[in-house]
Amino acid sequence: MRDRKMLVVATTLFTTALSHIAMGQDRATAREVVARVRQAARTLSKTRDLTPFTRKPGPWLWKDTYVFVVDCDKKVVAAHPIKPELVGQSSASLKDTKGNNVFPEDWCDAAKKPSGIWVEYWWPKPGEKDGSRKLSYGVAAKGTPYAVGAGIYDDKATVAEVSRLTGTK
């Protein structure tokens, strides 16, 4: 009887651990964001094609995040797979759900640095209306007017912490 109880307890703990691991797998990590954004920038540098960044579903959507593109020359959102209504809108005047600017004034300049830039703002998760705290990483697509970005929804990580992944400050 005691062995059976131990087996039940062990099975319950194992199942709980697996469910937590599985739940964590549906959220993008800062490392994944950096890798995907850099890959997207390289792709956009080669192809100059915004179409894949507008598709839903598409290659630049994963887990709970997506890659967006800003045209730094025109200062507008150039591609957004979740909110296509943002395309063509001024990136300088884009507000988060708390009324703050999403992109700081120097965002495009900072994205041109090899390390890129991390910013914090409040944005709805895909499929939601209320804003959640989001940290986004951006980097320029060399040879184009574009900078690409993606983010994580995280209530605890700081810009300083995620910046260590890329050498940004």
PyMOL commands that set and color helices and strands:
alter all, ss='L'
color gray80, all
select helices_A, chain A and resi 2-24+30-47+51-53+84-86+107-111+159-163
alter helices_A, ss='H'
color red, helices_A
select strands_A, chain A and resi 61-62+65-66+68-71+76-79+117-124+131-140+146-153
alter strands_A, ss='S'
color yellow, strands_A
deselect
rebuild
show_as cartoon
